[in-house]
């Protein structure tokens, strides 16, 4: 995103205001250890055992050192990296957190612009997620310092220098302007058109709410932080329905003030073809925050809708992005992850909402996503489904079949499924099956995660 848009969306960065996260960056050698981030999703980081990681200064230092060691495999690349890091920080009075952010952003920039060879797409996504998380923290701390505590000197130059680094042009814009087809799923306007042709409802712009005579999103209620499977900040469920099917959006706010939306994924399902499409608040593979009420078009820029050029990316543009792999979690008979007994508003549960909307197609849902992502091709064999689940999650059950478990579904296996068994399933007695022998055998179909650290 251009520097001017970062200023509008993130606010000013105050070096003096970032005092909560302390520590000094160290360039000491990193021992042979497991990758600090196993997978990412909706702005959250997870270890190999599916545990969400709190992005403390200590963790961010560890991650940055680990990826430097992994990616800067030659002296020439290491020298190029150090030179670029000095270039963006030269002459600036920076906090330890800002200096760490500068190194992370430069590493992400080098990997994203082919300055580093052989970087896996999954690794690119993790680097971008780290950069986005740190940008959000800098913005939040800087704004609090500036407006709540007097602030002190405001340093705008670091972000300006990083955003001024030459970057590869977004392929989505090339696709949008030239109408070129990409291999497999497409992006930009092409993806929107492909989804519409597949019978998938195209939702209204983010922030356009339903009103008499106005087609828009409907607010269904809030998800308490303790009930969520990931992230754990205030989240609001929104729905949209038309003759083709339905969509859910889940704007997640940065904190309890609800003054900024940091994450907002959209999932839409055709009620006839079973095709499903995904959009997220990303541009150029990097997430962006926005103020509540901001109207943002789906799929590609429309200056008549958002004069800053913001839009929700979808299709191939989400591959290797900061939001992670959507279909690592969204799998099964339909693409939605539901808390059926959760009260969205007094007397109205998510299960009741789900039953009133076309949340299932006549066939198993097929995601229109990059070929490198899980494609939701198989259901769990009937004889492998837990007895406590089979009443609902079976070919004749009203809630649809579960996905075939495999190591490819890391998010579903190690984050969604265990928490569903602890918090929401079975609906009438959540948690009652969480630690039975049958459950342990079932989850083992995912493949074994690494043993807990320190034997815990």
C-alpha positions as CSV (number, residue, x, y, z in Angstrom):
1,X,0.0,0.0,0.0
2,X,1.3,3.5,-0.8
3,X,2.7,5.5,2.1
4,X,-0.1,8.1,2.0
5,X,-2.7,5.4,2.5
6,X,-0.7,3.9,5.4
7,X,-0.8,7.3,7.0
8,X,-4.6,7.5,6.5
9,X,-5.3,4.0,7.8
10,X,-2.6,3.6,10.5
11,X,-2.0,7.1,11.8
12,X,1.3,8.5,12.8
13,X,4.1,6.5,14.3
14,X,5.6,7.8,17.5
15,X,8.9,6.4,18.6
16,X,8.5,7.7,22.1
17,X,5.1,6.0,22.4
18,X,6.2,2.5,21.9
19,X,7.4,1.6,25.4
20,X,5.3,-1.4,26.2
21,X,7.3,-3.9,24.2
22,X,11.0,-3.7,25.2
23,X,14.1,-5.6,24.4
24,X,17.2,-5.3,22.2
25,X,17.7,-7.0,18.8
26,X,20.5,-9.5,18.8
27,X,22.2,-10.9,15.7
28,X,23.6,-13.9,17.5
29,X,23.4,-17.3,15.7
30,X,20.2,-19.2,15.9
31,X,20.5,-22.8,16.9
32,X,18.9,-25.5,15.0
33,X,15.3,-25.4,16.2
34,X,11.8,-25.8,14.8
35,X,10.3,-23.0,12.7
36,X,8.7,-20.4,15.1
37,X,5.6,-20.2,12.9
38,X,4.0,-23.4,11.7
39,X,1.0,-21.7,10.0
40,X,-0.9,-18.5,10.0
41,X,-4.6,-17.6,9.7
42,X,-6.6,-14.4,9.9
43,X,-3.6,-12.5,11.3
44,X,-2.9,-15.1,14.0
45,X,0.3,-17.2,14.3
46,X,0.3,-20.9,15.4
47,X,3.0,-23.3,16.4
48,X,3.2,-26.9,15.2
49,X,0.8,-28.1,17.9
50,X,-1.9,-25.6,16.9
51,X,-1.4,-23.2,19.8
52,X,-1.9,-19.6,19.0
53,X,1.2,-17.5,19.6
54,X,1.2,-14.2,21.3
55,X,3.4,-11.9,19.2
56,X,5.6,-10.6,22.1
57,X,8.8,-8.8,21.5
58,X,10.7,-12.0,22.4
59,X,8.7,-14.0,19.9
60,X,9.2,-11.5,17.1
61,X,12.9,-11.3,17.8
62,X,13.1,-15.1,17.6
63,X,11.1,-15.3,14.4
64,X,13.1,-12.5,12.7
65,X,16.4,-14.2,13.5
66,X,15.1,-17.6,12.4
67,X,13.9,-16.3,9.0
68,X,17.1,-14.3,8.5
69,X,19.2,-17.4,9.0
70,X,16.9,-19.5,6.8
71,X,16.7,-17.0,3.9
72,X,20.1,-15.2,3.9
73,X,22.0,-18.3,2.9
74,X,25.0,-16.5,1.2
75,X,27.3,-13.7,2.3
76,X,26.2,-11.6,-0.6
77,X,22.5,-11.8,0.3
78,X,23.3,-11.1,3.9
79,X,25.4,-8.1,3.0
80,X,22.5,-6.8,0.7
81,X,20.1,-7.2,3.5
82,X,22.2,-5.4,6.1
83,X,22.9,-2.6,3.6
84,X,19.2,-2.1,2.9
85,X,18.4,-2.2,6.6
86,X,20.9,0.5,7.3
87,X,19.5,2.5,4.4
88,X,16.0,2.6,5.8
89,X,17.1,3.4,9.4
90,X,20.0,5.7,8.8
91,X,19.8,8.9,10.9
92,X,16.5,7.9,12.6
93,X,16.0,7.8,16.4
94,X,14.1,4.5,16.6
95,X,12.8,2.4,19.4
96,X,13.9,-1.3,19.6
97,X,10.5,-2.3,18.3
98,X,10.8,0.0,15.3
99,X,14.3,-1.3,14.5
100,X,13.0,-4.8,14.6
101,X,10.1,-3.9,12.4
102,X,12.6,-2.3,9.9
103,X,14.5,-5.5,9.6
104,X,11.4,-7.6,9.3
105,X,10.0,-5.3,6.6
106,X,13.3,-5.4,4.6
107,X,13.4,-9.2,4.8
108,X,9.8,-9.4,3.6
109,X,10.5,-6.9,0.8
110,X,13.5,-8.9,-0.4
111,X,11.6,-12.2,-0.4
112,X,8.5,-10.6,-2.1
113,X,10.5,-9.0,-4.9
114,X,12.6,-12.0,-5.9
115,X,15.8,-10.7,-4.3
116,X,15.9,-14.1,-2.5
117,X,15.6,-17.3,-4.5
118,X,13.8,-20.4,-3.5
119,X,11.5,-18.9,-0.9
120,X,8.5,-21.1,-0.5
121,X,5.1,-19.4,-0.9
122,X,4.1,-20.4,2.6
123,X,7.1,-18.7,4.0
124,X,6.3,-15.5,2.0
125,X,2.9,-15.5,3.7
126,X,4.4,-15.8,7.1
127,X,6.8,-12.9,6.5
128,X,4.0,-10.7,5.2
129,X,1.9,-11.6,8.3
130,X,4.7,-10.6,10.6
131,X,5.1,-7.3,8.8
132,X,1.4,-6.6,9.0
133,X,1.2,-7.5,12.7
134,X,4.1,-5.2,13.5
135,X,2.7,-2.3,11.4
136,X,-0.6,-2.6,13.3
137,X,1.3,-2.5,16.7
138,X,3.3,0.5,15.7
139,X,0.2,2.4,14.6
140,X,-1.7,1.5,17.7
141,X,1.1,2.4,20.1
142,X,2.0,5.6,18.2
143,X,-1.6,6.9,18.1
144,X,-2.1,6.2,21.8
145,X,1.1,8.1,22.6
146,X,0.3,11.0,20.3
147,X,-3.2,11.6,21.6
148,X,-3.3,10.1,25.1
149,X,0.1,10.8,26.6
150,X,1.5,13.8,24.7
151,X,3.5,11.7,22.4
152,X,6.8,13.5,22.0
153,X,8.6,13.6,18.6
154,X,6.8,11.8,15.8
155,X,8.9,9.9,13.4
156,X,7.3,9.4,10.0
157,X,10.4,8.6,8.0
158,X,10.8,4.9,8.7
159,X,7.5,3.8,7.3
160,X,8.0,6.3,4.4
161,X,11.4,4.8,3.5
162,X,10.1,1.2,3.7
163,X,7.1,2.0,1.5
164,X,9.3,3.8,-1.0
165,X,11.3,0.6,-1.6
166,X,10.7,-0.5,-5.2
167,X,8.1,-3.3,-5.3
168,X,6.9,-5.7,-8.0
169,X,3.6,-4.6,-9.4
170,X,0.6,-6.4,-8.2
171,X,-0.4,-9.1,-10.7
172,X,-4.0,-8.4,-9.8
173,X,-3.9,-5.0,-11.3
174,X,-2.3,-6.4,-14.5
175,X,-5.1,-9.0,-14.6
176,X,-7.7,-6.4,-14.0
177,X,-6.5,-4.0,-16.6
178,X,-5.5,-6.4,-19.3
179,X,-8.1,-9.1,-18.7
180,X,-5.4,-11.8,-18.8
181,X,-6.2,-15.3,-17.5
182,X,-4.0,-16.7,-14.8
183,X,-3.2,-20.4,-14.4
184,X,-6.1,-21.9,-12.4
185,X,-8.1,-19.6,-10.2
186,X,-7.9,-15.9,-11.3
187,X,-7.9,-12.7,-9.4
188,X,-9.3,-9.1,-9.4
189,X,-12.3,-8.5,-11.5
190,X,-11.7,-11.8,-13.3
191,X,-12.2,-13.7,-10.1
192,X,-15.4,-11.8,-9.3
193,X,-16.7,-12.6,-12.8
194,X,-15.7,-16.3,-12.4
195,X,-17.5,-16.6,-9.1
196,X,-20.6,-15.0,-10.4
197,X,-20.6,-17.3,-13.4
198,X,-20.3,-20.3,-11.0
199,X,-23.5,-19.1,-9.2
200,X,-21.7,-17.6,-6.2
201,X,-23.3,-14.5,-4.7
202,X,-21.1,-11.4,-5.0
203,X,-21.5,-9.5,-1.8
204,X,-22.0,-5.7,-1.5
205,X,-18.9,-3.6,-0.6
206,X,-17.7,-4.0,3.0
207,X,-19.3,-1.4,5.2
208,X,-22.4,-1.0,3.0
209,X,-25.2,-2.0,5.4
210,X,-28.7,-3.1,4.5
211,X,-31.4,-0.5,4.7
212,X,-34.8,0.1,3.0
213,X,-34.1,0.1,-0.7
214,X,-30.3,-0.6,-0.2
215,X,-28.7,-4.0,-0.7
216,X,-26.1,-4.5,2.0
217,X,-24.8,-6.4,4.9
218,X,-26.9,-7.3,8.0
219,X,-25.3,-7.3,11.5
220,X,-26.2,-10.5,13.2
221,X,-24.3,-10.0,16.5
222,X,-21.1,-10.2,18.3
223,X,-18.8,-13.1,19.1
224,X,-17.5,-12.9,22.7
225,X,-13.7,-13.1,22.7
226,X,-13.7,-16.2,25.0
227,X,-15.9,-18.1,22.5
228,X,-13.6,-17.6,19.5
229,X,-11.3,-20.2,18.1
230,X,-8.6,-17.8,17.0
231,X,-7.5,-14.2,17.4
232,X,-9.6,-13.3,20.5
233,X,-10.5,-9.6,19.8
234,X,-14.1,-8.3,19.4
235,X,-15.6,-9.8,16.3
236,X,-19.0,-9.0,14.6
237,X,-20.8,-11.5,12.4
238,X,-22.5,-10.1,9.3
239,X,-24.5,-11.9,6.7
240,X,-25.7,-11.3,3.2
241,X,-28.1,-13.3,1.1
242,X,-29.5,-13.1,-2.4
243,X,-31.1,-15.5,-4.9
244,X,-27.7,-17.1,-5.6
245,X,-26.8,-18.0,-2.0
246,X,-25.3,-16.5,1.1
247,X,-22.1,-14.9,2.5
248,X,-20.6,-14.3,6.0
249,X,-18.2,-11.6,6.9
250,X,-16.5,-11.4,10.3
251,X,-14.9,-8.0,10.9
252,X,-12.5,-8.4,13.8
253,X,-11.6,-5.2,15.7
254,X,-8.1,-4.4,16.9
255,X,-9.1,-4.1,20.5
256,X,-12.0,-3.3,22.9
257,X,-12.3,0.3,21.7
258,X,-13.6,-1.1,18.4
259,X,-12.0,2.0,16.7
260,X,-10.3,0.0,13.9
261,X,-11.0,-3.2,12.0
262,X,-7.8,-5.2,11.5
263,X,-9.2,-8.4,9.9
264,X,-12.3,-8.9,7.8
265,X,-12.6,-12.1,5.8
266,X,-15.6,-12.9,3.5
267,X,-16.9,-16.4,2.5
268,X,-19.7,-16.8,0.0
269,X,-21.5,-20.0,-1.1
270,X,-23.7,-20.8,-4.1
271,X,-26.8,-22.6,-3.0
272,X,-27.1,-24.5,-6.3
273,X,-23.5,-25.3,-7.5
274,X,-21.7,-25.6,-4.2
275,X,-18.9,-23.3,-5.4
276,X,-17.5,-21.0,-2.7
277,X,-15.4,-17.9,-3.0
278,X,-13.1,-16.1,-0.5
279,X,-12.1,-12.5,-0.1
280,X,-10.0,-10.7,2.6
281,X,-8.8,-7.3,3.5
282,X,-5.5,-7.6,1.7
283,X,-3.8,-5.7,-1.1
284,X,-0.5,-6.7,-2.7
285,X,-0.5,-9.7,-0.4
286,X,-0.5,-7.5,2.7
287,X,-3.4,-6.9,5.1
288,X,-4.6,-3.4,5.8
289,X,-6.7,-2.0,8.7
290,X,-9.6,0.4,8.2
291,X,-12.0,2.5,10.3
292,X,-15.5,1.1,11.0
293,X,-17.9,2.2,8.4
294,X,-15.3,2.4,5.6
295,X,-16.9,1.2,2.4
296,X,-14.6,-1.1,0.5
297,X,-15.4,-2.8,-2.8
298,X,-15.1,-6.6,-3.3
299,X,-12.3,-7.9,-5.5
300,X,-10.8,-4.9,-7.3
301,X,-10.5,-1.1,-7.0
302,X,-13.6,1.1,-7.6
303,X,-12.8,4.7,-6.9
304,X,-16.5,5.6,-7.0
305,X,-16.9,3.3,-4.0
306,X,-13.6,4.0,-2.2
307,X,-11.5,7.0,-3.4
308,X,-8.4,5.7,-1.7
309,X,-8.4,2.6,-4.0
310,X,-8.9,0.1,-1.2
311,X,-10.4,-3.2,-2.1
312,X,-10.8,-6.8,-0.7
313,X,-8.5,-9.2,-2.6
314,X,-9.7,-12.6,-3.6
315,X,-8.8,-15.7,-5.6
316,X,-5.2,-16.0,-6.7
317,X,-4.3,-12.7,-5.1
318,X,-4.7,-14.3,-1.7
319,X,-2.0,-16.9,-2.4
320,X,1.1,-16.3,-0.3
321,X,-0.7,-13.4,1.4
322,X,-0.6,-12.3,5.0
323,X,-4.0,-13.8,5.8
324,X,-2.9,-17.4,5.4
325,X,-4.5,-20.4,3.6
326,X,-8.3,-20.1,4.0
327,X,-9.1,-23.7,3.2
328,X,-6.7,-25.0,5.8
329,X,-9.6,-24.3,8.2
330,X,-12.7,-23.9,6.1
331,X,-13.4,-27.5,5.1
332,X,-16.3,-30.0,5.2
333,X,-19.7,-30.1,3.7
334,X,-20.0,-26.3,3.7
335,X,-17.3,-23.6,4.0
336,X,-18.6,-22.0,7.3
337,X,-17.3,-22.5,10.8
338,X,-20.2,-22.1,13.1
339,X,-20.8,-21.9,16.9
340,X,-24.3,-23.2,16.9
341,X,-25.3,-22.5,20.5
342,X,-23.6,-19.1,20.7
343,X,-26.1,-16.2,21.3
344,X,-25.4,-13.6,18.7
345,X,-28.0,-11.4,20.4
346,X,-30.5,-12.1,23.1
347,X,-32.5,-15.2,22.3
348,X,-31.0,-15.7,18.9
349,X,-28.3,-18.3,18.3
350,X,-25.9,-18.8,15.4
351,X,-27.4,-22.2,14.8
352,X,-30.8,-20.6,14.4
353,X,-29.3,-18.1,11.9
354,X,-27.6,-20.9,10.0
355,X,-30.8,-22.9,9.7
356,X,-32.6,-19.9,8.2
357,X,-30.0,-19.3,5.5
358,X,-28.9,-21.4,2.4
359,X,-25.8,-22.5,4.2
360,X,-25.7,-25.9,2.3
361,X,-25.7,-26.7,-1.4
362,X,-27.0,-29.9,-2.9
363,X,-23.4,-31.0,-3.2
364,X,-20.2,-30.7,-1.1
365,X,-18.8,-27.2,-1.4
366,X,-15.9,-26.7,-3.9
367,X,-13.6,-23.8,-3.0
368,X,-12.5,-21.5,-5.9
369,X,-9.0,-21.0,-4.5
370,X,-5.4,-21.3,-5.6
371,X,-4.3,-24.8,-6.7
372,X,-1.7,-24.9,-3.9
373,X,-4.4,-24.7,-1.2
374,X,-6.5,-27.7,0.0
375,X,-9.4,-28.3,-2.4
376,X,-11.9,-29.9,0.0
377,X,-12.1,-33.0,-2.2
378,X,-13.0,-35.7,0.3
379,X,-15.3,-36.3,3.3
380,X,-14.3,-38.4,6.3
381,X,-15.2,-42.1,5.8
382,X,-18.5,-42.8,7.6
383,X,-16.9,-45.5,9.7
384,X,-14.3,-43.0,11.0
385,X,-16.7,-40.4,12.2
386,X,-17.1,-40.3,15.9
387,X,-20.4,-41.7,17.2
388,X,-21.1,-38.5,19.1
389,X,-20.8,-36.6,15.8
390,X,-22.4,-39.0,13.3
391,X,-26.0,-38.0,14.0
392,X,-25.4,-34.6,12.5
393,X,-22.2,-35.0,10.5
394,X,-23.2,-37.8,8.1
395,X,-24.6,-38.1,4.6
396,X,-28.1,-37.9,6.0
397,X,-27.3,-35.5,8.8
398,X,-28.5,-32.0,8.8
399,X,-25.1,-30.4,9.5
400,X,-23.1,-32.1,6.7
401,X,-20.1,-34.4,6.5
402,X,-16.8,-33.6,8.1
403,X,-13.7,-33.3,5.9
404,X,-11.2,-36.2,5.5
405,X,-8.5,-35.4,8.0
406,X,-4.9,-35.1,6.8
407,X,-1.7,-33.1,7.5
408,X,-2.7,-30.7,4.7
409,X,-5.6,-29.4,6.9
410,X,-3.3,-28.1,9.7
411,X,-5.6,-25.3,10.7
412,X,-8.7,-27.5,10.9
413,X,-6.8,-30.4,12.5
414,X,-4.8,-28.6,15.2
415,X,-6.8,-25.4,15.8
416,X,-10.5,-25.7,14.7
417,X,-11.2,-29.4,15.6
418,X,-9.7,-29.5,19.1
419,X,-11.4,-26.2,20.1
420,X,-14.7,-27.3,18.7
421,X,-14.5,-30.4,20.8
422,X,-13.7,-28.3,23.9
423,X,-16.0,-25.4,23.4
424,X,-19.0,-26.1,21.1
425,X,-19.4,-29.8,20.4
426,X,-21.5,-31.8,21.0
427,X,-23.9,-28.9,21.0
428,X,-26.0,-30.1,24.0
429,X,-22.9,-31.0,26.1
430,X,-19.8,-29.1,24.8
431,X,-16.5,-30.6,25.9
432,X,-17.9,-34.0,27.0
433,X,-16.0,-35.8,24.2
434,X,-12.8,-33.8,24.2
435,X,-10.5,-36.3,25.8
436,X,-12.0,-39.7,25.0
437,X,-10.0,-42.5,23.4
438,X,-12.3,-42.3,20.2
439,X,-11.5,-38.6,19.9
440,X,-7.8,-39.1,20.3
441,X,-7.9,-41.8,17.6
442,X,-9.9,-39.6,15.3
443,X,-7.6,-36.6,15.6
444,X,-4.6,-38.9,15.0
445,X,-5.8,-39.2,11.4
446,X,-4.4,-35.7,11.0
447,X,-0.9,-37.0,11.5
448,X,1.1,-36.5,14.7
449,X,2.1,-33.0,15.7
450,X,5.5,-32.5,17.2
451,X,5.7,-33.4,20.9
452,X,5.1,-30.5,23.3
453,X,8.1,-28.4,24.2
454,X,9.8,-29.3,27.5
455,X,7.5,-32.3,27.8
456,X,4.5,-30.1,28.7
